[in-house]
């Protein structure tokens, strides 16, 4: 439903919140009391990023919009390196480069630039990167689960999109969202999309919280490759050797990224276990020393008593 893409997203988030609220009332998860100011700002930022991405798509060609999505990974790496002091190995960077080249070859075709579209794309990249980084950071620093954070922030995301969505959609399509004639089939698909969105929103927060914003973006590009393959296989969309080569390169990059991430995690776990073992040995040394001292004292006392 192109007429109300942004407004529809607000409905998705409303349904997500209502579903989580019902789950909370049924004691399926516990709501944690946290500072609402950062959560509110986080929710508004996420809502703004969705609106900016839709505006970017409206002002730019499909090819340039795909380039915008590709730029999210390197910009996320840059922000996490500068502000969170996170280190990305050269192997990880190489695998991401291969992945982005592959997706670019497979999906980017026409590149038509314009000033307004470029500015909107830059703002969309910044807000999306910051929003996804905060999705991970807030969960870790405030010690909340992905479900708890989504439950707390969904109303703010829905509110900002519900207010701005109709304006954005009318600006892009020249049609009034609320004047559109919704047939029974359209309403059925809207309801279905709202139901599906609950699992999509939940999985988004969970994946970012359990892994990282970069890994989430890698999975997003996997989805792009699957959509292209699905279109060619089942819908018989036009497909060239360039598309095939791009998808193969992208999948190879994803494989490299997964392999290097697993290897680095194993290495990190090994180092953590080694440090924990050293700390345990260090803590047990004084206890052993005290036991030896007490044993020596008891032996001396026994010898003294026998002499007497």
C-alpha positions, 0 to 999 in steps of 0.5 A, a space after each residue: 500500500 504505497 499511499 500510506 507507507 509511513 502511516 501504516 508503519 505507525 499502525 504496525 507499532 501501535 499493534 505491536 505495543 497493544 500485543 506486548 501490553 496484553 502479553 505483559 498483563 498475562 505475565 508473559 514478561 515483566 516490565 522494568 521501571 527505567 528512566 523514560 527520558 532516554 527511551 522517549 528520545 530513542 523512540 522519537 529518533 527511530 520514528 524520525 529515521 523511518 520517515 526520513 528513509 521513506 522520504 529518501 525513497 520518494 526523492 531518489 531513484 531506487 538505485 540511490 536508495 539502495 546505496 543509502 542502505 549500503 552506506 549504513 554499515 560503514 557509517 555504523 562501524 565509524 560511529 561505534 569506533 569513534 564514540 564507543 571505542 569498539 574495535 573492528 578487525 581488518 578481517 571483519 572490515 574486509 568481509 563487510 567490504 566484499 558483502 557491500 560490493 556484492 549487494 551493490 552489484 546485484 541491486 544498484 542500477 540507476 544512480 540519479 542524484 539531486 540535492 534534496 534527495 542527497 540531504 534526506 539520505 544523509 539524515 536517514 543514514 545518520 538517524 538509522 545508525 544512531 537508532 540501531 546503536 542505541 537499540 543495542 546500547 540501551 539494552 546493555 546499559 539499562 539492563 533491559 531485554 529487547 521485549 522490555 525496550 520495545 514495549 517502552 519505546 513503541 508508543 513514542 515511535 507510533 506517536 511520531 509516525 502517526 502525526 507525521 505519517 499522513 503528511 509525509 505520505 500525502 507529500 510523496 503520493 499527492 493523496 490523502 491517506 484518510 480519503 483513500 477508499 479501503 476495500 475489504 481486500 486492502 483492509 485484510 492485507 493491512 490487518 495481516 501486515 500488522 500481525 506480521 509486524 509484531 514478530 518483525 519488530 520483536 526480532 529486530 530488537 532481539 537481533 540487535 540486542 543479542 548481536 550488534 547493529 552491524 550484524 543486523 544490517 548484514 542480515 538485512 542484506 541477506 534478505 535483499 539477496 533472498 528477495 532478488 532470488 525469490 523474484 527470479 525463481 517464482 515471479 520470473 523477474 528479469 535476471 542478468 549475470 550481473 545480478 547472479 554474480 552480485 548475489 554470489 559475491 554478497 553471500 561469500 562476504 556474509 560467509 566470511 563475516 560469519 566465520 570471522 565473527 565466530 572465530 573472534 568470539 571463540 578467541 574472546 571467550 578463551 581469553 575471558 576464561 583464562 582471566 577468570 581462572 587467573 583471578 580464581 587462583 589469585 583469590 585462593 592463594 591467600 586462603 591456602 597461605 593462611 591454612 599452611 600458617 595455621 598448620 605450622 602453628 598447630 605443629 609447633 604447639 604440639 611439639 612444645 606440649 610433648 616437650 613439656 
